[in-house]
Amino acid sequence: MKIAVSVNNNTGLDAELDPRFGRADYFAIFETETEEVDFINNTAKNAAGGAGIQAVQTIADQGVTAAISGNMGPKAYDALKAAAIKVYVSNGGTLQEVIKAYRAGDLDEINGPTNAGHTGLK
């Protein structure tokens, strides 16, 4: 199983969780069976609009089945659900800590966006 985690750098298991999904600098793609991690530059981070949707396409292309970030906007959330990718949020920490929390069942799957994104919702 592959898990995508939004991170702020590509320094290995010490990379810190990026609380932004669509605007995260990188995605760590963690393979649970082999414990290998690959880092993908989030080319959507500087998009004028639709960064979350573009970021979803980036990780979906990697075959991930779960995504973890600090927050999730409505467009990114909807795109992840449409791609059958489960969505979890974490309060922060290193990639290693986030993966450990996921494996321990300490992260809850969310059932909606955690922020209003850029839609004007409050």
N, C-alpha and C positions, 0 to 999 in steps of 0.2 A: 504494500500500500504506500502511496506517495502522499505526503503532506506538504503544503506550501505555507511557509511562515513569512510574514512581512518583517524584514530586518533592515537596519540602518547601515550595515556594511557587510563585507564578504570575508570576515576574519575567522571563519570556522564556527565551532560550537560556542565561542565567546561573543558572537555577534549579538547585539541587543535587539529586542523586539521593537519594530517601528510601529507606533500606534496608528499610523495611517496605512490604509490598504492601497488605494489607487495611486497615492503619491509616495509610497515607500520607495527607498532607493533600490532595494534588492528584494528578491524572493529566495529564501532557502528552500530547496526541494529536498525533503528528507525521505529516504526510502526506509520504511520500518523493518523490512526483512533483512537488508544488508547493512543498515545503519550508515549508509553512504549519504553524503550531503553535497548537492551541487548548488551553486549560486547563479542566479539569473539576474542580469541588470533589468530593472523595470523601465523599459523605454517609454512607458505611458506616463511616467511621473511628471513630465513637463508639458503634457498635452493641454491645449487651451480649454478643452472640454472632453468629457467622457473618459477620464483617466481610469475610473473604476472598471468600466466595461472593457476597456482595452487591456487592463491588468488581468481581468478574468480570462480573456482569450489567451494571454501569455501563459498563465498557469494551466489552463485547460489543455493547451497544446502539449504540456508535459505529462499529462495523464494523471493529474492529482485527483484525489477523491475527498480531500478535506483541506480547508484553509483556516489559518489562525492569524488574527491581527488584534490590534488594540481596539479598533473601531471599524464599523462597516456602514457605509452610506447606503441609501435605498437602491440606487441603480446598480451598484456593485453586488449588493445582496440579491437582488432579483436575477441578475445575470449568473451568479453562482448557483442559485437554486435551479435555474433553467438548465444549467450544465450538470446538474445532479452532484454538485460539490457541497459537502456539509460545511457549515460555517461555525467557527468557535471564536470566542474572544478571550484574551488574556490581559491581565493588568500590567504585564511587563516582565522583564528579566532577560536572561540570555537565551539563545536558541536551545541550549542544553536544558535549561530550567523549564522552558515552555514545552519541549518534547516530553520531559519527565512528567510534568503536570498533565499533559494530554494522555499519556500512557497510564497514569494513575487514576484517570477518570475525574480529575479535578477541574476540567474545563467543561462548561456546559455548552451544548449546541444551542445556538440562538435561533429564534423563530421570527426574526424581523430585524430591520436595520437598527443600529445603535446610535445613529445620529441622523440629522436631517439632510446631510450632504449639501448640495448646492441647489436644491429644488425650491427653496424658500419656505419649506415647512418649519414649524416651530414646535 
